[in-house]
Amino acid sequence: MRRRFWAAGLTALLVAAGLAATAVLLGQPGYRLHGSAGPGEASDRLTVSIMQPMYDRKPQRSEVWDLLENKFNIRYEPVSIPAASYSTKLMMAVSSGKPPDIVLWTSFMSELINFIESGLFHDLTPYIGNSANLKTAIPQRIWNRVELNGSYYGIPRPRAEVDQAVMIRKDWLEALRLPVPETIDDYYNTAVKFGQSDPDGNGRKDTYGFAAGEGLNFLHNLLPAFGAGNSWILRADGSLEASKVSPERESGLLWLRKLYAERGIDQSFSSLQQSQVWDRFTSGKTGIIVAPIADYERFRARLASANPRAELLMLGPPVGPEGISGFGERPGYYGLFLIPKRVPEEKVKRIVELLDWQSGEEANRIRKFGLEGVHHTVKEDGTLQINRESLQVEDLGSLLLMNPYDPYYYVSTSAPEYVQEKQRAMLDLVRDKGIPNPAEGFMPNTGLSVASIYTKKIQRFETDFVKGNVPVQDFAWFRREWLDRGGKEATREVNEWYRTYRSNGEQGRRDGG
């Protein structure tokens, strides 16, 4: 379907943001304007820069870095931006017209579609078609979800469709003699006790239940338990309704509102960035967090460092009032690798070759276990003796960003074996607990303006609603405004698309590959 875009507005944005974005990127270590060479560097090597979010530490110069550069005859320049500010700087860099050679897109798809249709990124379809690994390393159902007007403008980083877990302080449960929660009511009672009692035993009332951040971040996956679906809800009559304005989401927000009033949610949540939410959880300010299974080892290690008695449980999704239990199913990837149109064809080919290699078995094994003699040795029985400290310090996943699809990708291979076993078990548990988005892969024309212009206002309203800053009756006003601002037209377009795909049997093709 043809997407609408705002070329005139984008042109103005490019002019306004250009100098600021260039200054931002030049401030990053290792970043240079394209075409310039550093002292003593071979001029025949292509410089390949990549913009990527930094969650813990930036890529470390290492033997693997050298291997990557020598294998592809490149100078590799990661531009690592702290995750908390990545979305803002990503938009600035793309809008400047001078982004790095590879951009890892993790922001709104509506904004990306506008950039693509304004001609800012290469169509990578022919390069992907000639690759050795990409088409087979990524399931077709995931490729279907990133297709735009019959073309692939980005290469998806494949991930498990369900990757979340509830993580809760076991030592706090034991201190307050509370059972392990299962239902949404159990979680309510537990979170309130964490906020109103003294689970850490320091004699002060300074803890909260659920960790949360601005825009209700870290809380959204509690709402499916109320029947709020995942972006769109499939009704009994076969129609789709937007989750944002559904009665079920209103019920979930009312539950959060009551929970917040009783200290069951971090009282500072509305101003907290992602990294601050992590810090408050690992420093013992909050006792429950809904987060990726991959984060379990990092949280566990930081908690243990601050408090050796801290214990962390991983649990599946809460069971709601009507017996509904599940986490929102993701599209099967996190981030798209994009190549700006200004990058010449020779470099585009080299970049796709680099990402293709990272999608193969050789690179995947290096990303997990490092290099023999550096990060591990092979014992007589063929098993690996892994230097876990070396792997943790270098964090090879921050250097080798691409990978083949692996349902156990989120297992922390540098963690102790018992931690890996827990992560594998949890990934197995939640694999079939996904609540799908029945309109996955579809972006209505109206949705572009509804999503990109109205998103912040939606977040502000939901935050004010949960904090009790607006009357309960205002949800009805919010629903009417959303529908009037384009939601009604977006709903019409989605339903028209859904009826067409369902009647043609195409929904199964897109979701199942």
C-alpha positions in Angstrom: 0.0 0.0 0.0 1.2 3.5 -0.9 2.4 5.4 2.2 1.8 9.1 2.7 4.8 11.3 3.7 5.6 14.9 4.5 8.5 15.8 2.2 8.1 19.6 2.7 8.1 19.3 6.4 11.1 17.0 6.3 13.1 19.4 4.1 12.6 22.1 6.8 13.7 19.6 9.4 16.8 18.8 7.5 17.9 22.4 7.4 17.1 23.0 11.0 18.8 19.9 12.4 21.8 19.6 10.1 24.4 21.5 12.0 23.3 20.3 15.4 23.4 16.7 14.4 26.8 17.0 12.9 28.1 18.6 16.1 26.5 15.7 18.1 28.2 13.0 16.1 31.6 14.8 15.9 31.5 14.7 19.7 31.4 10.9 19.8 34.8 9.2 20.2 36.2 7.9 17.0 33.8 9.7 14.6 35.1 11.7 11.7 33.6 13.3 8.7 33.4 10.8 5.9 36.4 10.7 3.6 38.9 11.8 6.2 41.6 9.4 7.3 43.3 9.3 10.7 47.1 9.5 11.2 48.9 6.5 9.8 45.9 4.8 8.4 46.0 2.9 5.1 44.1 5.0 2.5 42.9 2.0 0.6 40.6 0.8 3.3 37.0 1.9 3.3 35.8 3.7 6.5 32.6 2.1 7.7 30.8 3.9 10.5 27.7 2.7 12.4 25.4 4.5 14.7 24.2 2.2 17.5 22.7 2.5 21.0 25.0 1.8 24.0 23.4 0.0 26.9 26.3 -0.8 29.2 29.6 -0.2 27.6 30.8 0.8 24.1 32.7 -1.7 21.9 36.2 -2.4 23.0 39.2 -2.4 20.7 40.2 -6.1 20.6 41.4 -9.0 18.5 37.8 -9.5 17.2 37.7 -5.8 16.1 41.0 -6.4 14.2 39.6 -9.6 12.7 36.6 -7.8 11.4 38.6 -4.9 9.9 41.1 -7.3 8.2 38.5 -9.7 6.9 36.6 -6.9 5.1 39.5 -4.4 4.5 37.7 -1.6 6.4 38.3 0.8 9.2 35.4 0.1 11.5 34.0 3.1 13.5 31.1 2.5 15.9 29.4 5.6 17.0 28.0 4.5 20.3 25.2 6.7 21.8 23.9 6.2 25.3 20.5 4.4 25.1 18.7 7.0 27.1 19.3 9.7 24.4 19.6 7.4 21.3 16.2 8.1 19.8 16.7 11.9 19.9 20.2 11.7 18.4 19.1 9.2 15.9 16.5 11.5 14.5 18.9 14.4 14.5 21.6 12.4 12.6 19.2 11.1 10.0 17.6 14.6 9.6 21.0 16.1 9.1 21.6 14.3 5.8 25.0 13.2 7.1 24.4 10.2 9.3 27.0 7.4 9.6 27.2 4.7 6.9 25.0 2.4 8.8 22.1 3.4 11.1 20.5 1.0 13.5 16.9 2.2 13.6 15.1 1.6 16.9 12.5 4.4 16.8 9.0 4.7 15.5 8.2 2.9 12.2 5.9 5.8 11.2 8.8 8.2 11.2 11.0 5.7 9.4 8.4 5.3 6.6 8.5 9.1 6.1 12.3 9.1 5.8 12.3 6.2 3.4 9.6 7.7 1.1 11.6 10.9 1.1 14.5 9.0 -0.5 16.9 9.0 2.4 17.8 5.3 2.4 19.0 2.7 -0.1 16.6 0.0 -1.3 18.6 -3.1 -0.2 16.4 -5.7 -1.9 19.0 -6.7 -4.6 21.9 -6.8 -2.2 19.9 -9.0 0.2 18.9 -11.3 -2.6 22.6 -11.9 -3.5 23.7 -12.6 0.1 24.8 -15.9 1.4 23.1 -15.9 4.8 20.6 -13.1 5.3 17.6 -14.7 3.6 18.0 -18.0 5.3 19.3 -16.8 8.7 16.2 -14.7 9.2 12.7 -16.4 9.0 10.5 -15.3 6.1 7.8 -14.2 8.5 10.2 -11.5 9.9 11.2 -10.4 6.4 7.5 -10.0 5.6 7.1 -7.6 8.5 9.7 -5.2 7.3 8.7 -5.2 3.6 7.6 -1.8 2.3 5.9 -1.5 -1.1 7.5 -4.7 -2.2 11.1 -3.7 -1.1 13.4 -4.1 1.8 15.0 -0.9 3.0 16.3 -2.3 6.2 17.9 -5.5 7.5 16.2 -6.7 10.6 18.1 -7.9 13.7 16.2 -11.1 14.5 15.0 -11.7 18.0 12.5 -14.0 19.8 8.9 -12.8 19.4 8.4 -13.0 23.2 11.4 -12.0 25.4 10.0 -10.5 28.6 9.7 -11.8 32.1 8.6 -10.4 35.5 11.7 -10.1 37.8 11.0 -9.8 41.5 13.2 -9.7 44.6 12.9 -13.1 46.2 14.6 -11.9 49.4 12.0 -9.2 49.7 9.2 -11.7 49.4 10.9 -13.8 52.1 11.5 -10.8 54.4 7.8 -9.9 54.3 6.6 -13.6 54.2 4.8 -13.1 51.0 4.0 -15.9 48.5 5.3 -15.8 44.9 2.7 -13.8 43.0 0.8 -15.4 40.1 -2.4 -13.3 39.5 -2.7 -9.6 38.8 -4.3 -9.3 42.3 -1.3 -11.1 43.8 1.0 -8.6 42.2 -1.1 -5.7 43.4 -0.8 -6.9 47.0 2.9 -7.7 46.7 3.8 -4.3 45.1 1.8 -2.4 47.8 3.6 -4.3 50.6 7.0 -3.5 49.0 6.0 0.2 49.0 4.5 0.4 52.4 6.6 -1.9 54.4 10.4 -2.3 54.9 11.4 -5.2 52.7 15.1 -4.2 52.7 15.2 -4.0 56.5 16.9 -0.5 56.7 14.2 0.9 59.0 12.9 3.4 56.5 9.9 3.6 54.1 12.0 4.2 51.0 11.1 1.4 48.6 8.4 0.9 46.0 6.8 -2.0 44.1 7.1 -1.8 40.4 9.9 -0.1 38.5 8.7 2.2 35.8 9.8 5.1 33.6 8.5 7.9 31.5 5.6 7.1 29.2 4.7 4.1 31.5 7.8 2.4 30.3 8.2 -1.1 31.9 4.5 -1.2 32.8 2.9 -1.8 29.4 3.3 -5.6 29.5 1.0 -5.7 32.6 -2.0 -4.4 30.6 -2.5 -7.5 28.4 -3.7 -9.3 31.5 -6.8 -7.0 31.4 -7.6 -8.0 27.8 -6.0 -4.9 26.4 -4.4 -6.8 23.6 -1.3 -5.7 21.6 -1.8 -2.5 19.7 -5.1 -3.7 18.2 -7.8 -6.0 19.7 -9.6 -8.5 17.5 -13.3 -8.4 18.5 -15.8 -11.3 18.4 -17.4 -9.8 15.2 -14.0 -9.9 13.4 -13.3 -6.2 13.7 -10.2 -4.5 15.1 -10.2 -1.9 17.8 -7.3 0.2 18.9 -5.9 -1.0 22.3 -5.1 2.6 23.3 -8.8 3.6 23.6 -10.3 0.2 24.6 -12.3 -0.4 27.7 -9.8 -3.1 28.6 -6.9 -0.6 28.6 -9.0 1.8 30.7 -9.4 -1.0 33.3 -5.6 -1.6 33.2 -4.9 2.1 33.7 -7.3 2.3 36.5 -5.5 -0.6 38.2 -2.2 1.2 37.7 -3.7 4.4 39.1 -4.8 2.7 42.3 -1.4 1.0 42.6 0.5 4.2 42.2 -1.6 5.9 44.9 -0.5 3.1 47.3 3.3 3.3 46.5 3.0 0.1 44.4 4.8 2.0 41.6 8.0 4.1 41.8 6.7 7.6 42.6 9.4 9.2 40.4 8.5 7.2 37.3 7.3 10.0 35.1 10.7 11.6 34.9 12.9 8.5 34.7 14.9 7.5 31.6 15.5 3.8 30.9 18.9 3.7 32.4 17.6 5.4 35.6 14.9 2.8 35.9 17.6 0.1 35.8 19.7 1.9 38.4 16.8 2.3 40.8 16.0 -1.3 40.5 19.5 -2.6 41.0 20.2 -0.2 43.8 17.1 -1.5 45.7 14.6 1.3 45.4 12.1 -0.9 43.5 11.4 -4.6 43.9 9.6 -5.7 40.7 10.5 -5.0 37.0 9.0 -6.3 33.7 12.0 -6.5 31.5 13.8 -8.5 28.8 15.1 -11.9 29.8 18.5 -10.8 28.5 18.7 -8.3 31.3 18.4 -10.9 34.1 22.1 -11.5 34.4 23.0 -7.8 34.5 20.4 -7.1 37.1 21.4 -10.1 39.2 25.1 -9.3 39.1 24.5 -5.6 40.1 22.1 -6.5 42.9 24.6 -9.1 44.2 27.4 -6.5 44.1 25.4 -4.0 46.2 23.8 -6.6 48.4 25.1 -10.2 48.5 21.9 -11.4 50.1 19.8 -10.1 47.2 18.0 -12.8 45.1 16.1 -12.3 41.9 13.3 -14.5 40.6 12.1 -14.6 37.0 8.4 -15.3 36.4 6.0 -15.5 33.5 3.1 -13.1 32.8 0.5 -12.3 35.5 -2.9 -13.9 35.1 -5.7 -11.3 34.7 -9.2 -11.1 36.1 -10.6 -13.1 33.2 -7.8 -15.6 33.1 -5.8 -13.9 30.3 -2.1 -14.2 30.6 0.6 -13.1 28.2 3.1 -10.6 27.1 2.8 -8.5 23.9 4.3 -10.4 21.0 7.1 -8.5 19.2 7.6 -8.5 15.4 10.6 -10.9 15.7 13.3 -8.2 15.4 14.8 -5.3 17.3 16.2 -2.6 15.1 16.7 -2.3 11.4 20.1 -1.7 9.8 19.7 1.1 7.2 22.2 2.5 4.8 21.8 6.2 3.8 21.4 7.1 0.1 24.6 9.2 0.1 26.7 6.0 0.7 28.2 4.9 -2.6 27.4 1.5 -4.2 30.8 0.1 -3.5 30.5 0.7 0.2 26.9 -0.5 0.3 28.0 -3.9 -1.1 30.8 -4.1 1.5 28.4 -3.2 4.4 25.9 -5.8 3.3 28.7 -8.4 3.1 29.7 -7.4 6.6 26.1 -7.9 8.0 25.7 -11.1 6.0 28.9 -12.5 7.5 27.6 -11.6 11.0 24.4 -13.6 10.2 26.5 -16.7 9.6 27.7 -19.4 11.9 31.3 -18.3 12.1 30.5 -14.8 13.4 27.7 -16.1 15.6 30.1 -18.4 17.3 32.6 -15.6 17.8 29.9 -13.4 19.2 28.9 -16.0 21.8 32.3 -17.6 22.7 35.0 -15.2 21.3 38.2 -16.4 19.8 40.1 -19.6 20.6 43.2 -18.8 22.7 41.8 -15.4 23.6 38.4 -15.9 25.1 38.3 -19.7 25.4 40.3 -22.9 25.0 39.2 -26.2 23.7 39.5 -29.0 26.2 40.5 -32.6 25.3 36.8 -33.7 25.3 36.0 -30.9 22.8 34.1 -28.7 25.2 35.1 -25.1 25.7 36.8 -23.6 28.8 35.5 -20.0 28.6 37.1 -17.0 30.1 33.9 -15.4 31.2 35.6 -12.3 32.6 37.2 -11.5 29.2 33.8 -12.0 27.4 32.1 -9.7 29.9 34.7 -7.0 29.6 34.7 -7.0 25.8 31.0 -7.5 25.3 31.3 -8.8 21.8 27.6 -8.3 21.2 28.2 -4.6 21.1 30.7 -5.0 18.3 29.0 -7.8 16.3 25.6 -6.3 16.2 24.0 -8.7 13.6 23.1 -12.3 14.2 21.1 -15.2 12.7 17.7 -15.9 14.3 18.1 -17.9 17.5 15.3 -18.5 20.0 17.9 -18.5 22.7 19.7 -15.3 21.6 18.9 -13.6 24.9 20.8 -16.2 26.9 23.9 -14.5 28.4 26.7 -16.7 27.3 29.2 -14.9 29.5 27.1 -15.6 32.6 27.5 -18.6 34.9 25.9 -21.8 33.6 23.1 -21.8 36.2 22.0 -18.3 35.0 22.0 -19.4 31.4 19.8 -22.4 32.4 17.3 -20.0 34.0 17.2 -17.8 30.9 16.7 -20.8 28.6 13.9 -22.1 30.8 12.2 -18.7 30.9 12.5 -18.3 27.1 10.9 -21.7 26.7 8.1 -20.8 29.2 7.1 -17.5 27.5 7.6 -18.7 23.9 3.9 -19.5 23.6 2.7 -16.7 25.9 2.8 -14.0 23.2 -0.3 -11.9 22.5 -0.1 -11.1 18.8 -0.9 -7.8 17.1 -3.5 -8.8 14.5 -2.4 -5.9 12.4 1.3 -6.5 12.6 3.2 -5.1 9.6 0.4 -2.6 8.6 0.8 1.1 8.9 -2.3 3.0 7.8 -1.8 6.3 6.0 -3.6 8.2 8.8 -1.5 6.2 11.3 1.6 8.1 10.2 0.3 11.4 11.6 -1.5 9.8 14.5 1.6 8.0 15.7 4.3 10.6 15.0 2.5 13.7 16.0 0.2 12.4 18.8 2.3 9.9 20.6 3.8 12.3 23.1 0.4 13.6 24.0 -0.9 10.1 24.5 2.0 9.4 26.9 1.4 12.6 28.8 -2.3 11.8 29.2 -1.7 8.2 30.4 1.0 9.4 32.8 -1.3 12.1 34.3 -4.1 9.5 34.5 -2.0 7.0 36.4 -0.7 9.7 38.8 -4.2 10.9 39.5 -3.6 14.4 38.0 -6.8 14.2 35.9 -10.2 12.8 36.8 -11.1 9.2 36.0 -13.8 10.5 33.6 -11.2 12.0 31.4 -10.5 8.7 29.7 -13.8 9.1 27.8 -12.6 12.6 26.6 -9.2 11.1 25.6 -10.9 8.4 23.6 -13.1 11.0 21.7 -10.1 13.2 21.0 -8.0 10.2 19.7 -10.8 9.2 17.3 -11.3 12.8 16.1 -7.5 13.3 15.5 -7.4 10.5 13.0 -8.0 7.5 15.1 -11.4 6.8 13.4 -9.9 6.9 10.0 -6.9 4.8 11.0 -9.3 2.2 12.4 -11.3 2.2 9.2 -8.1 1.6 7.1 -6.8 -1.1 9.4 -10.1 -3.0 9.3 -10.3 -2.7 5.5 -6.8 -4.1 5.2 -7.6 -6.9 7.8 -10.7 -8.0 6.0 -8.8 -8.2 2.7 -5.9 -10.2 4.1 -8.2 -12.5 6.0 -10.4 -13.2 3.0 -7.3 -13.9 0.9 -5.6 -16.1 3.5 -2.7 -13.7 3.6 -2.6 -13.1 7.3 -1.2 -16.6 7.8 1.4 -16.0 5.2 2.6 -12.8 6.8 2.7 -14.3 10.3 3.8 -17.8 9.6 6.3 -17.3 6.8 
